[in-house]
């Protein structure tokens, strides 16, 4: 696993890159979009206590020569705080017929 560092005015903390498939439980609030409420990673279940940030990535991959709609990434990202007190970045990969949830990193 690769680690990168995020600078904080009080401390320096490591960011652990993970990029592993996870199982996600998602619910939709009344009239809303489905959001993650819990995920299972390496056999451990984590409840999402707070969604800190959400965004969509519909860009092209690095080095993509043909820029057409079907070559775009279709990902819904969430930066979440889990019940273990840690912060994670997870995303739903909506490319093609796939609907995979990925744990991208542990912050």
CORPE-V401715 format. One record per residue. N is the residue number from 1. RES is the residue in one letter. SS is DSSP state (h for helix, s for strand, l for the rest). PSI is psi in degrees with one decimal (* if undefined). Layout:
n->N res->RES ss->SS psi->PSI
n->N res->RES ss->SS psi->PSI
This chain:
n->1 res->X ss->l psi->142.2
n->2 res->X ss->l psi->146.3
n->3 res->X ss->s psi->141.6
n->4 res->X ss->s psi->168.3
n->5 res->X ss->s psi->137.7
n->6 res->X ss->s psi->128.9
n->7 res->X ss->s psi->132.1
n->8 res->X ss->l psi->148.0
n->9 res->X ss->l psi->-25.3
n->10 res->X ss->l psi->-30.3
n->11 res->X ss->l psi->166.2
n->12 res->X ss->s psi->129.8
n->13 res->X ss->s psi->149.1
n->14 res->X ss->s psi->146.9
n->15 res->X ss->s psi->120.8
n->16 res->X ss->s psi->117.4
n->17 res->X ss->s psi->130.9
n->18 res->X ss->s psi->-60.5
n->19 res->X ss->s psi->57.9
n->20 res->X ss->s psi->147.2
n->21 res->X ss->s psi->142.7
n->22 res->X ss->s psi->163.0
n->23 res->X ss->s psi->131.0
n->24 res->X ss->s psi->137.2
n->25 res->X ss->s psi->124.4
n->26 res->X ss->s psi->146.4
n->27 res->X ss->s psi->153.3
n->28 res->X ss->s psi->125.2
n->29 res->X ss->l psi->161.0
n->30 res->X ss->l psi->118.2
n->31 res->X ss->l psi->10.9
n->32 res->X ss->l psi->-173.4
n->33 res->X ss->l psi->144.7
n->34 res->X ss->s psi->131.6
n->35 res->X ss->s psi->151.6
n->36 res->X ss->s psi->135.2
n->37 res->X ss->s psi->-18.4
n->38 res->X ss->s psi->156.7
n->39 res->X ss->s psi->154.8
n->40 res->X ss->s psi->125.3
n->41 res->X ss->s psi->123.9
n->42 res->X ss->l psi->41.6
n->43 res->X ss->l psi->-4.8
n->44 res->X ss->s psi->132.6
n->45 res->X ss->s psi->132.3
n->46 res->X ss->s psi->128.0
n->47 res->X ss->s psi->137.9
n->48 res->X ss->s psi->115.4
n->49 res->X ss->s psi->-24.8
n->50 res->X ss->s psi->138.2
n->51 res->X ss->s psi->112.7
n->52 res->X ss->s psi->-31.3
n->53 res->X ss->s psi->147.6
n->54 res->X ss->s psi->140.2
n->55 res->X ss->s psi->164.1
n->56 res->X ss->s psi->137.7
n->57 res->X ss->s psi->113.2
n->58 res->X ss->l psi->31.1
n->59 res->X ss->l psi->-176.5
n->60 res->X ss->s psi->149.5
n->61 res->X ss->l psi->159.7
n->62 res->X ss->l psi->133.8
n->63 res->X ss->l psi->8.4
n->64 res->X ss->l psi->118.7
n->65 res->X ss->l psi->-38.4
n->66 res->X ss->l psi->112.4
n->67 res->X ss->l psi->85.6
n->68 res->X ss->l psi->165.9
n->69 res->X ss->h psi->-35.4
n->70 res->X ss->h psi->-8.3
n->71 res->X ss->h psi->-6.0
n->72 res->X ss->s psi->153.5
n->73 res->X ss->l psi->144.0
n->74 res->X ss->l psi->91.1
n->75 res->X ss->s psi->138.1
n->76 res->X ss->s psi->115.0
n->77 res->X ss->s psi->147.6
n->78 res->X ss->s psi->129.2
n->79 res->X ss->s psi->116.5
n->80 res->X ss->s psi->151.4
n->81 res->X ss->s psi->128.0
n->82 res->X ss->s psi->169.8
n->83 res->X ss->l psi->-9.3
n->84 res->X ss->l psi->1.8
n->85 res->X ss->l psi->-5.8
n->86 res->X ss->l psi->159.6
n->87 res->X ss->s psi->135.9
n->88 res->X ss->s psi->152.3
n->89 res->X ss->s psi->119.0
n->90 res->X ss->s psi->157.3
n->91 res->X ss->s psi->154.1
n->92 res->X ss->s psi->117.2
n->93 res->X ss->s psi->112.6
n->94 res->X ss->l psi->24.9
n->95 res->X ss->l psi->130.8
n->96 res->X ss->l psi->-133.6
n->97 res->X ss->l psi->-4.3
n->98 res->X ss->l psi->151.9
n->99 res->X ss->l psi->69.2
n->100 res->X ss->s psi->136.2
n->101 res->X ss->s psi->134.7
n->102 res->X ss->s psi->134.2
n->103 res->X ss->s psi->107.9
n->104 res->X ss->s psi->-47.5
n->105 res->X ss->s psi->156.8
n->106 res->X ss->s psi->121.7
n->107 res->X ss->l psi->*
